[in-house]
Amino acid sequence: MIRHIVFFTLKDPRQAPDIISHLERLGTIPGSTLFEVAPNHKADLFGNEIDIVVYAEFPDLAALHAYKQHPTYADVTSVVRPRRELRFAADVEV
């Protein structure tokens, strides 16, 4: 199983609810066994720069790659990319 975790910082954190609604569309793409999008509660004592977290699980890397090739992924990316400051991603096999 692959855990796909993405962290976003936003140019304008007040836009988080709208950006989250766009990112939630990624959950409609076939292939993930679990998909979640949530705002960061910023409760850490040392770093709270992250605004939004996307968490998804895929059975294997092939499913993750197919997910990223889906037209919905490209559409959501075109809306979110200009509104984010940074994006960090990790893909971990467990």
C-alpha positions in Angstrom: 0.0 0.0 0.0 1.1 3.5 -0.8 0.3 6.4 1.5 0.3 9.7 -0.5 0.5 12.7 1.8 0.5 16.3 0.4 1.0 19.5 2.4 0.0 22.9 1.1 0.8 26.4 2.2 -1.5 29.0 0.6 -0.8 32.5 -0.7 -4.0 33.6 1.1 -5.0 31.2 3.9 -8.5 32.8 4.0 -9.1 30.9 0.7 -8.6 27.5 2.4 -12.3 26.5 2.4 -12.6 27.1 -1.4 -9.3 25.4 -2.1 -10.4 22.4 0.1 -13.6 22.1 -1.9 -11.5 21.8 -5.1 -9.1 19.3 -3.6 -12.0 17.2 -2.5 -12.8 16.6 -6.1 -9.6 14.5 -6.3 -11.4 11.9 -4.1 -13.8 11.2 -7.0 -10.9 9.8 -9.1 -11.0 6.0 -9.1 -8.1 4.1 -7.5 -7.7 5.3 -4.0 -8.9 3.2 -1.1 -9.0 6.2 1.2 -9.0 9.9 0.5 -9.2 12.8 2.9 -8.6 16.6 2.7 -8.5 18.7 5.9 -7.3 22.0 7.1 -4.3 22.0 9.5 -5.4 22.8 13.0 -1.9 24.4 13.6 -1.6 23.0 17.1 2.1 22.1 16.8 4.5 23.9 19.2 7.2 24.3 16.6 5.8 24.7 13.1 2.4 25.6 11.8 3.1 26.8 8.3 1.0 24.1 6.6 -2.6 25.2 5.7 -4.1 22.1 4.1 -3.3 18.3 4.1 -4.3 15.8 1.6 -4.1 12.1 2.6 -4.8 9.2 0.3 -4.0 5.5 0.2 -3.5 3.5 -3.0 -3.0 -0.3 -3.4 0.3 0.3 -5.3 2.4 2.8 -7.2 0.6 2.0 -10.5 -2.7 3.1 -9.0 -1.1 6.4 -7.7 0.4 7.1 -11.2 -3.0 6.4 -12.9 -4.7 8.8 -10.4 -2.2 11.5 -11.4 -3.0 11.0 -15.1 -6.8 11.4 -14.6 -8.3 14.5 -16.2 -9.8 15.6 -12.9 -6.3 15.7 -11.4 -5.2 18.1 -14.1 -8.3 20.2 -13.7 -7.9 20.5 -9.9 -4.2 21.2 -10.2 -4.9 24.1 -12.7 -7.1 25.7 -10.1 -5.1 25.1 -6.9 -1.5 25.6 -8.2 -1.8 29.4 -8.7 -3.3 29.8 -5.2 -0.7 27.8 -3.3 2.6 29.0 -2.0 4.3 25.7 -1.5 3.5 22.0 -2.0 5.3 19.1 -0.3 4.4 15.5 -1.1 5.5 12.2 0.3 4.7 8.7 -1.0 5.4 6.0 1.5 5.1 2.3 1.0 3.7 0.5 4.1 
